[in-house]
Amino acid sequence: MSKTTKAHKITTITGLAIVIANMIGTGAFTSLGFQLKELNNPMVVISLWILGGILALSGAFSYAEVGTVIKKSGGEYAFLSKIYHPLVGYLSGWISLTVGFAAPVALAAIAFVEYFPFGNLNAKWTSILLIGIITLIHTKSLNASSKFQNVSTFLKVLLILVLILIGLFLPGNSGNNFSFGNDYFTEIASSAFAVALIYVSYSYSGWNAAAYITEEFRNPTKSLPIALIGGTVLVTILYTLLQFIFLKHVPINELAGELNVGTIAARKMLGENIGNLFGLAISLLLVSGISAMVWVGPRVTSSIAKEHRLWKYFRAEEGSIPQKALWLQFGISAILLLSGTFEQIMVYCGILLTISAMMTVFGIFILRRKTEYQNQKGYKSPLFPVFQVLFLLLSLWMIGFAFVNNTFETLLGMSNLLIGLGMYYWSKKTTNKQFNE
């Protein structure tokens, strides 16, 4: 590797920052309100977030193993194309291209506006403007992207730590009872818990972010597992403590259905004025999550463009920034903002991402049976296949209940896959025609 090329590679710290920034976004500060529409036991909610963390960690173990064997950028697109068939990889790439990053970016931008305490901003158009500015920053250079990401992620984690420490030391006044009451196991076994787990799994989405930029690491075999697993463990601890603080200081009935639960909790703990300042800080630091997703998503589109002539317009030269793919993702986010509601986008996006992740996790069973991979050096998932089986079973459980309770959003997700299937064969036909000519 030339010195010039290596100078443009990213470090383990930047990879860790990307994972943390991708994970800590809208879900940490918004999804609790949706969960409390149906769940009333605080301990059930805490259990929900711990289970979500275990689910994400199970996925991180699996992706670390797959990513150190198939050392290609593009995440599920690269992995599933190699493990199964180019069609399967294309469909996962289609999910990433259409909603996998564009939808969370749109949601994070909406949350930014909701938390911003000053002015009467138009949520949709302000969100579109914000995403456009961040996209412009990421078209400049990889070095500028890295610095922006590292600094904004550090400030975001610092803010959450400050909020958690204040909440732990101040006496609770919510009246919520943290105990294993009679209704605990009833709620755990309910369909509401399964659907809430979709919201939580969306909140944890991003644990696989480093797998989309594998080739941009200086040492992928070392850096990828640290970024994926280390980032997931840290965020799980922060998320669980953060939800505990919200529930400790705010009654459930005041949080149920609310989007800006962070600001509500800060006002309860510190008063109206300081609470508004925390709301402003949360709003500004959601920019870090938007930035991370804006950075990572277009790398999938660029990977698809390398192998499918239909998307060749969005192809980037080796080692260069995929500027056209960046603006494509911006356009999709803008369309989602103008057409969908927050809750619908969250469920719809969560279901599709879960399907894609399931296929990758199951891929470990296939890779371990292939002789060409058995002697390769790389990370090995611990306690195999315990975490993989847990991930697959919980994912199927969520999707099953989602189909029953959110049938429209589930069918919308399936229709998106059918469109992706049509695009694959159109792309293949275009490529064959070009080759024959």
N, C-alpha and C positions, 0 to 999 in steps of 0.2 A: 504494500500500500504506500503510495507516495505521501510525502509530508503534506502536500497541499490538500490531498483528499482527507488525510487523518485529521488535519486541523479543523475540518468542517464537521467532524463527528462529535456526538454529545457524550457527556459523562454519565456515570451511574446516578449522581446527584440530580442532574437534570431529568433523567428518566424517572426517578423517584418523585420529583416535583410534578412531572406530567401526570403520573398516576394519581397522586394526592389531589392535584387541581381538578382532574377529570371527575374524581369521586365526590369531592366536597363541592357541591353546587346547590341547585335548587332543592333537591330532596331533603337535605339536612334541615332546611328552614321552612319547608312548605308542606311536606307530605304527612306530617303528624296530624294536621287538621283533617285530612281526608280519612285517616285511620280511625280517628275518634268519632266519626259519624256513626260507626257500627260497634266499635269496641269501647267498653267502659271501665275495664279493670287496668289500672296503671301497670301492674306487674305483667299483664299480658302484652302490653305495648313494649315494655322493656325486653321481655322475652322475644318479641317479634324482631327487634333490632339486633339482638344477639344472634338469633337464628339467621338473619339476613347477612350478618358479618361472617358467620360460619359458611354460609352458602357462597359468598364472594371469595372467601379464602380457599374453599374447595376448588373453585374455578381458577384461582390464581396459581395454585399448585399444579393444576393440569396444564394451563397455558405456559407456565415456565418450562415444563418438560417438553411440550410440543414445540415451543419457540426455540429451544436450544438444539433441537433436532432439525427442524425446518427453519433455517436462519434467513427468512425472507420477510420484508415489510409487507403490510397489507392485512395483518390480523387473520380473521376467519377466511377471507378470500384466498390468501396464500395457503393456509393450513388445509382447508377442506378441498381445494383443488388438487393438492398433493395426496391427501389421505384417501379421498373418495373418487371424485370425478370433476372435471372442469365445470360441469353444470352445477354441481352442489356448491362449489366455490363461488361461481358467478352469482347464484341466488343469495348467498351470504353477503357477497360484495354489494349486490343490489340493495339489500336491507341496509347496509352501512351507508350506501350512497344516498338512498331516498329518505331514510328516517333515523338511522343509527346515530348520526352525529347532528344532522340538521335539526331534528326534533328536540334533543336536549339543549342545543344552542338556543332555539326559539323559546323553550321553557325557562331557561336561565335568564334570558333577556326580559321576559315578562316579569319574573321574580325581581329583577333589578329595579324595574319601574315601580312595582308594588311596594318595595322596601324604601324607595327613595322618598324621604319625608317632606320634601319641599316642592312647591309648584304643583299645578294640576296637569300632569303630562299625559299625552295620549299614549296609552300602553303599546299599541301595535306599531305606530310609526316611530316612536322613540326607540322601541326595541330594534326595529329594522335599521335605524340610523346607528345605534350602538354596535350592532353586528358588522355593519359596513365599515366602521372606523377600525374595529379590531382586525377584520379581514385585511384591510389596507396595511396595517402594521406588519402582518405576517407575510405579506408579499415582498417585503424589503430584503431581509437576510435571515439566515438560520441563527446567526450570532445575536441579532436583535431579538428574535423570538425567544432564544434561550434565556437571555438576561431578563426580559419582561416576565417570562414564566416563573423563573426562580424567585424573583423579588415579590411578585404578586402572590405566589403560593406561600412564601414565608409569612407575609403579612396576614394572609387569610388564616393560617394555622394559629398564629399569635393571637388574633382576635378571638378565635373560638376558645383557646386556652384561657384567655382573660375572662370571657363570659362564663366558662365552666367554673373557674376558681372563685369568682364572685358569687356565683349561684350556690356553690358548695358551702361557703362560709356564712352566707346570709341565712337566717332562719326561714324555713318554708312557711307559706301562708295559703296554700291552695286548698287545703282540706282533703286532698286526694290521699287515699289509703293504699300504701305499698305493702300489700300482703297477699298471700295465696288463699283467697277466699273460695267459697263454694263454686262461684261462677268461673273460676280460673280455667279449669279443664274444659268446661262447657264452651267457653269462648275460643280456647286453643283449637278445639275440634270443629269449629264452625266454618262455614263458607266465607264469612266476613274476614276471618283470620287469614285464609288462603288468598283472598283478593288483596287484603292489606299487605301481604307479603310481596305481591307484585309491585305495590308502591315502594316498599322498602328495597326490593331488589333493583328497582329503577334508581332509588337514592344511592345505592352502592354501585351502580353501573359506572364504568370507568376503571374498575380494577384491572381490566385487560388492556388499558390504553397503550402501555409500552410495547405490546406485541404488534402494534400497527407500524412502529418505526424501528423494528429490529435492526435493519441494515444501517441505521444512523448512529448506532452505538459504536464506541471504540472497541469494546470487548463484549459482544452480545451474550456469550456463554456465562460470563460473570455478572454482567449488569442486569440482564433481563429478569432472572429470579429475584434479585435483591429489590429491583424496582416494583415488580408485581406483588411479591409476598410482603415485603416491608411496608409498602404503601397501604396495602389492604389491612394489615394488622393495626397500623397507626390510626387509620380512618375508622375502623371498627370501634376502637377504644373511644375516640373522640365523639363519634356518633351516639354511642350508647350513653355516655355521660351527658351529652348535650340534650338528649330527649329526657333524661332523668331531671335535669335542671328545669326544663320547660314544664314538666309535670309537677315538680316540687313547688313551683311558684305560681302556677296559673291553674284555676279549676278547669276540669275537663269541658264543662259546658261553654266556657269562654274560648276554648281552642278549637272545638269541633267545627269543621267546615271553613276555618280561617286559613288564609294563604300565608300571611306574614306573622307566623307564630313567634319568630325570633324577636321582632319588635315588641309584640305583646308581652313577652316574658321580660324583656329588658325594662319596659315601662313599669311592670309590677315590682321588679327588684330595685330599680334606681330612680324611679320617678319619670314624669312625662318628658322633661327636657333632655336628660341624659339618655333616656330610652330612645328618643328620636335620633340622638347622635349615634347610638349603636345601630339603629336602623339604617342610617346613612352609611356607616362603615360596612355593614353587611352588604348593602346595595353595591357599594364600590368594589368590594372584594369578590362579589359574584363574577366580576369581570375576569378574574383569574380562571374560573371554570370555563367561561365562554372562550377565553383565549386558548386553553388547552384543547378543547374540542375543535375549534376552528383550525388549529395547527394539525391535529392528528387526522381528522376525517378525510381531507383531500388526498392524503397519501394512499388511501384505499382506491379512490377514483383513478389516481395516477397509475396504480398497479394494474387495475382493470384495463386502462387505456393502452398499456404496453402489449397486451395480448389480444385485445378485441378492437378491430379496425373501426367499428361503429363509434367508439369512444376516443379515437385517435386524436381528435382536436384537444383533448384534455391531458394528453401525454406530456410529461416533463422530461427533459434530458437528464441523464444520470448525474446525481449530485446537485441538481438545481431545484429551485422552489416551484411546486406545481401551482403557478399563479391562476391559470384558467380553472383548475379544479377548485381552488379556493373561492373564486367568484361563482362557480356553479353551486357550491354548498350554500353560499350566501343567498342565492336566488331561491333555493328550495326552502331554506329557513324562513325567508320572507313570505313565500306562498303559504306555508304552514301557519304563520302568525296571522295572516289575513283570512284564513279559512277555518281554523280549528279552535276548540276550547282547551283550556289547560288540562282538565281532567281526562278528556278523551285522548289527547295526544300522549299523555303519560301512560295510560293503559295500553293503547295501541302500540306504542313504541316498546314498552316493557315486554309484551308478548313476543314480538318479532325478535328482539335481542335475546330473549331466553331461548328461543328455538335455535338460533344461530350458535349460541354458547353451548347448548346441549350437544350439538353435532361435533363440536371441537373436543369437548370433554370425552365423549364416547370414542373419539378418534384415537385416544391413548391405547385402548384395548387393541385396536388394529395395528398401530405403530409397533407395539411391543411384540407382535407376532411376525412382523416383517423382518426377514434376516438382514436386509441391507441397513437397518437402523439399530439392530441389537448390539452391535459392537461400537457404536458411536458414543463418544464422550459427551456428556451433557447432564443437566439437572434431572434427578429422578424424584417423582412425587412420593412423599412419605406414606406409609401404611397403605400402599396400593392393594386393593381398589376401593378402600373404605370411603375416601373423600369423593371419588368419582361416582360411586353408587348413590351416595347421599345427595350429591348435586343433581343427578338425573332424576331421582325419585321426587325430590322437592320441586324440581322444575315441572315435571309432569303433573304433580298435584296442583301447582299454581295455574297451569294452562287449562286443566280440566275445570277448575272452579271459575276461572275467568270466562270460559265459554258459556257456562251456565248463567253467570251473573252479569257479564258484559258481552253479550252475544254480538251486538253490532260492531264493537271495536275489534273483537276476535275475527269476525268475518271480513272486516276491512283489512286486517292484517293478512288473512289468507288470500284475499283478492290482490293484494300488493305482490304476493309471491307469484300469482298467476301472470301478472303483468311482467314480472321479472323473467318468468319462463319464456314468454313471448319475445321479450327483448333479447334473450340469449340466442334463440333460434334465428331471429332477424340478424343479429350480429354475426352468427356463424355463417349464414347465407351470404351476407355482405363480404365477409372475409374470403369465402370460397370463390365468390364471383370475381373478386379482385385478383385472387391467385390464378384463376383460369385465364384471366385477361393478360 
